[in-house]
């Protein structure tokens, strides 16, 4: 089983920004030294200042990935995600390819469409989340351009949002002799362009952060791995099966359930269940309230067919007792081991990404939990025959 770390940095307590970066570096360097963690994932968020503090506070996961790549040797460096609809496609293609070269071929390129309207409308008006079909078309076109740029020596593109090269652009240089399919020899009109550099990896691993059935099916049919996060085990089952079926059809083989999927879970390890709740509970509730209040709603936590009570304020439902049994890996090492075995049994989970740094939690507390997870939980999944103590 693969283990990764989901490093969605926040700055709830308004520390100097350099301290936030140093905390991330300490986490990454610790994981790298263990040589048992596969990937560290970084998110992209914008304009998240609230009440004098900052929520998700990394605007450029690729730039942060470059910093971490220079400080590590073993960890793969993932973006979960670069929000493709916010970027110029050529710039995004260049930066990810450049990062792959800087890191020695350790990039896991994760892409997303955006989830917060405040970000989307200000980063790219074409990505406005109020028009979901248009946002999706923009994502699909951007992905098409990325794949062309990374895999073709020279490429061209004409779509709804972008045209490359620019139409009727003439290019002539005395030191450049291109073939006729790149520059028309009579008119000097540029017909194709080329990305520099290309990715170091021959096949760059691509991922999409997904939730809806249509996005999951799209990812499977377009050779993208899936990153999922919040739903309950029962709700995840159908999502995993959608991906499995679509991927099996495309690849003309029986793809095992769970293959190609990375599940993110909020993880916190303590010496007792009570201590875990005391140290992590409210921090997690605060963050889930932020996420749900920002556009996701609380239905993301529902089991299939479950309906929540009607209320004027949906956030009233979000307390620790509501969240804990639904999707939190929070408690003693034995409890978390049991819950991971449940994920393996029900979903054939093959890749788990842990997140142990909810907003406001002291860095020292997060680091202690990460180390306990590394020392007391992860070794149990190198041998499936280990007996697990049941915890109520």
N, C-alpha and C positions, 0 to 999 in steps of 0.2 A: 504493500500500500504506500502511495506517495503522500508526503506531507509538505505543505507549503505554508507560508505566512502571508496573511492579507494585511498590508500596512497602510490603512486609510488614516493618515495623520490628521489630528485635530489640535486646536489650541484654545480649549474652553476657558482656561484660566489666564489667557493673555500673557504667556511667558515671552521673553525675547525670542524672536523667530529663530535665531541661531541655536537656541536650546532645543527647539523642536527638531531641527535638522540633526543635531548631535544625538538626540534620543533615537531617531531613526537609524543613524549610523551604528549606534551601539547594538541595536536589535539585529541589524543586518550582519555585522561582524561576528556576533555571537552565533547566529545561525550558520554562517559560513564555516566557522571553526568546528562545528559539530559534524559536518559532512553527511548528515542524515536528512536534511531539509532540501527539498528539490528547488523551490522557487520562492522569491519574495515578490509580492504584487503591490503596485502603487496605483492610486486612483487619481483622477483629474476632476477638480472642482474649482468654481470661480464665485467671487462675490458673496462669500458665506459669512461675513461679519454679522454678529448678532449680540445684542446686550453687552457690548464692550469686549466680547471674546470672538474667537474664530472657530467655526465648525470645521468641516473638511477644508484643509488649508494648503493643499499642494496643487498649484495651477498647471504644472507641467510635469507629468510623470516620466517623460522621456529624459528631460534634463536631470531630474533626481536619479533616474536609473543610471545615467552616465556617472554621476558622483559615486553611487554605490558600486557600480561595476569596477571602478578604479580601486575600491577598498576591499574587494572580495575576489575569490578565486574559483569557488565551487558553485555557489548559488546561481541558478538561472534568474534572469531579471525580467519580470513581467509587468505589463500595464493592465490594470483592471479597473478602469480601462482608459485608453486614449479615446476621447469622444470625437469620433471621426467626422461627425457633422459640424463640428466647430472649427475644423482645420481646413486650410488649403490642401487639396490632395497631394500635390507635388511636394509641398513642405513636409507633410506627414510622412510620405514615402521616403524622402531623403533622410529625415531625422531618425526614423526607425532603422533604416539600412545603415546609417552612420553609427548608431548605437550598437548594432549587431557587430560591426567591425571593431568598435572600441572595446566591446566586452569579450571579444574572442569567440563570438558565435553563441552567446548565452541568452539571446532575447526570446521571450514568449510574447508575441504581439497581440495584446488584447484590445478589442475595439468595442465602442458603445455608441448609442444614439442620444444619450442624455436623458435625465430623469427630472431635473428641476427646471421649470419654465423660466425662472429669473436668470438662470445661466444661459439657456438657449437663445432667448430673444436678444441678449446683449452680445453674445459671441458670434452669432450668425443669424441674421433675420430669416434666412431660408430654412433654418433648423427649428423654427418656432414650434413648440410642442402642442400648441392648440390645433395645428394641422398635422395630425399624425401620419396620414398617407403621404404627404409631401416630405415630412421628415424621413420616413422610411425610404422613399425614392432617392432622396439625397444620400442616405447611408449606402444604399445598394450601388449607386453610381460611384461614390467615393471608393468603395471596396473594389469595384471593377478597375478603377484607375490604379489603385495600389497594386493589385495583382499584375496588371500590365507593366507598370513601372519596375517592379521587382524581378519579373521573369523574362521580359522581352528586351533584346538588345536596343531596339528602337521601337517606339510605340506612338500611336495617335489615338485620339478619342474625340467623339462628338456626341454629347448627350444633352439632357434637359438643363443641366446647371453649368457644365464645363465643356470647353472645346480646346484641345491641345493637338498641334500647335495653334497659336492664335491665328484666326483666318487671314489669309492673304499676307502673312508676315514674310518679308523678304530678308534673306540672310546671305551675306557674302563676305568671305574672309580669305585673303591671299594664302594663308597657311593651312586652310582646311579644304580637303577634297573628299566630299561625301558622294555616295552612290546616288543614282537618279531617284530611288524611292525615298531618299531622305531630303534632298534638295533638288528641285527641278532645275536642270542645267540651263534651260532657256529663260525662265522667269525669275530664278533664284528664290522662289517661294519655298519656305520650309514646310516639309510634308510630315516629318516625324521628329521626335525628340528622344533623348536618352537620359536615364537617371545615373547620377554619380554620387556615391558609390552604389553598387548593388549590395544586397545583404551578403554576409559571409556564409551563412547557412544556405545550402542549395535549396532546401525547402523550409521556409520560415514558418514556425508554428503560429497559427492564427487562432484566436479565441474571440468569442462574443459574449458580453454580459447580457443575459437574457432572463425573461420571466414569462412572457405570453407564449401560448402554444405556437402561434404563427412565427415568432422570432426563433423559437427552438427548432422548428421544422426548417426554417430558412438556413440556420447555422449548419444543421446536419447535411442539408443538400448542397452546401457551398464550401464544404471541407473546413468548417470552423469548429473548434472545440467550444463547449459551453461552460460558462461560469454562472452558477446559481447561488442564491443566498438565503432568503427568508422563509420560504414555505415550510409547512410541517412535513413530516415523513410521508403521511398519507397523500398529501397534495403533490409532493415531489415524485411519487411513484408514477403517476400519469405523465408527468413532464419527462422523466427518464425514458418512459416507454415511447413517447413521441419521437424523441431523439434517436432511440435505438431503431425504431421501425424505418424512419426516413433515411438514416445512415446505412442501414442494411440494404434498402432498395437501391441507393446510389452505388454502393460498393459491391453489390451482388454477392454478399456473404452474410452469414448470421453474426451480426455485431453483438457482442455480449452486452447485457444491460450494464450501464455505468461507464462503459468505455467512451472516452472523449469528453467526460464531464468532470469538472472540478466544483466541489461544493464548499462554499464559505460558511463557517459557523462561528458564532461568538463563543469563545472559550475562556474559562477562568478556573484555575486549580487552586484549592486551599486545603487546609488540614481537616476542615469539617464543612458540612453543608451550610451551617449557620454562618461560619466565617466567610465563605464564598459569597453568600447573599449580602453580608454586611459590607464587604470590601468592593464588590462589583455590581450588586443589584441595581442601585439607583443610577449609577453611571450608564448602565445598559438601557434602563428605562428611559432616561433622558434622551439618549441617542435615538432609540426607536420612536420616541415621540417626535423628534425632529424629522426623521425620515418619513414617518406616516403623515405628519402634518404638512410636509412639503409637497405632497402630491401622490404618494403611494396609497394612502388610506390604510385601514386596519384589516381589510379583507384578505390581504396577502398572508395573514396568519390563520385563515380559516381552513378547516378540514373540508374535504369534498361534501357539498350539501349543507354545510353548517351556516347558520345565519346568526349574526350578532344582534343584541338588543338595540332598538332604535334609540338614539340619543342626539341631543343638539351638539354635543362635543364628543367626537369619536375617540379623542385621546383619553377620555375618562376610563376607557376599557384597559388602557395600557398600564398595568402594574406588574410587579415581579411575578406574582402568583399566576397571572394570565400568561405571561411570556415563557416562563421557565419550562413547563412541560412541552411547549410547542416547538421550540427550536434552539434552546440554549444548552450548550455543553458547559455548564457551570456547576461546580461542586467539588467533591473529593476526586482524587485520581481514579478510584474504583468506580465511582458513579460515571465519570466521563468515559472510561474504558467501556463500561456497559453500554452507554449510549452510542459509541462509535461502532460497537459490535451490532447494535440494532440497525444502524445505517448500512453496514455491510450486509447484514442478513436480508433487509427489506429492499435495498437498492443496488446491491452488489457494488457499493461505493468503492472506487479505486483511488480517488484523489481528494483529500481533505485539506482545505486552507483554513488555518486558525487565525482568529483576530482577538487579541487580548489587550487592546489599547482603546477602550471606549473613552469618550470625552470626559475630561476632568479627573481621570484616574492618575494618581502619581506615577511617574515613570518607574520608580523603584518597585512599586507594587506590580506593575505590568511585567517587568523583567523577572520578578520572582515567579510569577505564574508561568511565563514562557519556559523558564528553566525547569519547573516542576513537570510541565507537560512533556518536555524533552526527556527528562530523566525517569519519570514514573509512568507515562502513558505510551509514548511512541514505541518503547521496546516490546510492549505486549503485542504489537502487530507485525513483528518479524517472525512470529511463530503462531499460526492460527490455532494450535492445539492448547494454548494456555487457557486454563480455567479462570473464569471471571467471577469474582465475588459479587453476589446480588446486593444492591443497595436500594433501600426503600426511599 
